[in-house]
Amino acid sequence: MRHLRRGGALAAAFGLLLAVPPSTSAAGSDGPSRYRNPVSVGVGDTFADPVVVRGDDGLWYAYGTTDPLHEGEGVFHRVPTARSADLVDWTYVGDAFGPDQRPSYAAPGAAYWAPDVRRLGDRWVMYVTVTDTTVSTEGNDYAIGAATAPTPTGPWTFADEPVVAPRPGGGGGWLWTIDPSQFTDVDGRSYLYYGSYYGGISVTELSPDGLRAVGTPTPVAIDNKFEGSYVLRHDGWYYLFASTANCCAGPATGYSVQVGRARSPRGPFTDREGVALTASRAGGTPVLTQNGNRWIGTGHNGFLTDLSGQDWMVYHALDRADPYLDEPFGINERPMLLDRLDWIDGWPAVNAGAGPSEGTRPAPVTTGRVDERFDTASLAGWQRAGQWRVADGRLDGSGTLTSRTTVGPDVRAEADLRFTGATSAGVTLGDRVEARVDATAGRLVARDGRRQASTPLPAGLDLGNRHNLAIEVRGQQLTAELSPARLGDQLAVVSLRLDRPVAGRPGLTAGGGTAEFDNVSVARLYQQAKRAVPEPRVGPRLTAYSDEFGDGLDDRWQWVRADPAATVVGGALRWPVQSADLTGTGNTAGVLLRDAPSGDYVAETKLTLDLGEETVRNYQQAGLVAYVDDDRFARLAQVAIWNTRQVEYGYELPFAGQPVYGGSIVGTPATITWLRLAHHIDRATGEHEFRAGSSRDGRTWTWGAVWTFPADTTPRIGLVAHGGADPAVTAEFDYLRFYR
């Protein structure tokens, strides 16, 4: 949410090759076919920490953190709320809370950060960070509050007590109890994820009404690396998305999203390489990071699924040319962006790994071949068998209702469903395929003719409350799910292999009594992205630029502030980590540089640096640097930040008369870590783009963010070892190699 920097550099992504590939989602029958980021321009200049839900009226609602919405406005909106019919054109509809509306435990002037809105039972619940409470006068005594409402636009009423009260910190002050995110599991239990850099991310079970934490919290992500969590369930795995690095460093913001997955909502969450998010050498697989276009600081995500079944991520980002809402070093301007979320080999990636989009893109599907909100009493497009009537914008009845529209073969159908006396109700496709909720048996059932599969519903599930039933058929594979709000929080999922692809007319069915239906849609199923965008290519070695450190430092090396302690011994450069740094105006650290090749290239080093684990060793580090001068450089290093060990890609540049430093996170370090900087010259702008990569074995690479240098600069590539000499530790570089 708001990262008050606790030290270290931060990571990078790359615009080399990162032209965003075309969307694979299907076009709807109505609404815009294209869109361009940011999507919140109709609401304001900034809209940070966004989440989106679909309301009972079929419209979409977005919520943002407490900030002014417009440049020069100066008015703080307490959870600004926007509405859209198509997820592209948004309209401001007001603030969730008035300037004097606060829970009894909140101090006057408290702000509400990072809202998370969910349907629980028959009402909507908003979880928010309450920034100041009456627990303390020292500040930062954050709490998680909750408010309830009958509709997504309120009126919102705060619960009397916090869901999670302020927590004293073991190192003094108060743990950062911020960034709530709710999740409901297939057993009906409700959970809340919360936390940030001071204290880490934890999960706690919630009371059935969702307003109280119960039981003992479980840590799921280490402190000093993660915040802004969001959990969803996909193909039987639980995915913990979390933002990392600094959200708000203006033009040097490198916020990004990483993920781990688990078989339980309590974890342990591990990344693609099997490294836990709770480890000192912390894991995390990149999902979204900046790629060299206008957008930096891409993070704090929400999630939604369009009517074609395509998943999307909402998040905020900064325009690197306009990073502040008003004056420099004030409020960071963070509008809401929307991009496709693809699943490739079991792992999520925005735009198949290409990162944030800048140009026009295919829009989400928000209307289908069948798109019925029952706004009128007419059922002209349907064939009825049984008793059906439309009233107050909803369909109620029993029997079967069949659309006159033929669909297939790959299709997604869904409906909001509420039992009002029925014993079973569901959605049909053609005359043989069906997904239905069986209230008598307490099961979600998928049927193909006489063949069927089923799974239990959570015990005690109240089907008198509205739920969403969705059915997808791709080829001969059917998957149906029941969820409270379409946010990756399924209550039940069932799959069935069909005898043949489906084709026919969709319909609704209710037996044993009446059921209520709303927001019925049938759309062509989205096309899956099958491959991630390519990683930077590493070609032949450029021996004229490389150095294997065989016979000392050759004359192609140039020092900035020479360090006589750096020596070549046994075929490696051994450099004791200096008690010095490069950030800010101090500029006391040594930098060992070489001229880089022209054009595109990859620079690589193999670094041995034993920083131990768990202990605090701020901010010892060593690694690669792309360097113009002391106020413009990008530093890729293994670094100790409090109890963590991270690979960070820090960036400093001059802005408004002073150096500004921030960065982003790449992969997981080891005692021996391989580091790469992939350089690319943007053909349109002439800018130098450097994408960072890291590896724990020299074979499997994690690629991160991109930092850019102006076209009129000539960055050199070098090595650094600094950040603190207590305890003494030596960085050992096996080589510096360049590849075409």
ABEGO torsion letter per residue (X at the ends): XBBBBAEEBBBBBBABGABBBBBABBBBABEBABBBOBAAAAAEABBBGBBBBBBAAGBBBBBBBBBBABBGAGBBBBGBBBBBAAGABBBBAEBABBAABBBAABBBGBBBBGBBBBBBEABBBBBBBBABBAABAAEGBBBBBBBBBABAAOBBBBBABBABBBBBBAAEEBBBBBGBBBBBBAAGBBBBBBEBABGEBBBBBBBAAGABBBEBBBBABBBGABBGBBBBBBGGBBBBBBBBEBABAEAABABBBBBBBBABAAOBBBBAAGBBAABABBBEBBABBBAGBABBGBBGBBBBBBAAGBBBBBBBBBBAABABABBBGBBBBBBBBBBBBBBBGGBBBBGGGAEBBABBBBBBBABBABBBAGABABAAABBBBEBBBBBGGBBBEBEBBBBABBBOABBBBBBBBBBAGBABBBBBBEAABBBBBBAAAGBBBBBBEABBBBBBBBBGBBAABBBBBBBBBBEABBBBBBBAAGAGBBABBBBBBBABBBBEBBBBBBBGEBBBBBGBBBBBBBBBBABBBBBBBBBBBBAAABBAGAAEBBAABBBBGBBAABBBBGGBBBBBBBBBBABEAAGABBBBBBBBBBEBBBBBBBBBBBAEBGBBBOBBBBEBBBBABAABBBBBBBBBBEABBBBBBBBBBBBGGBBBBBEBBBBBBBABBBBBBBBBBBAAAGBBBBBBBBBAAGABBBBBBBBBBBAABBBBBBBBBBGEAOBBBBBBBABBBBBX
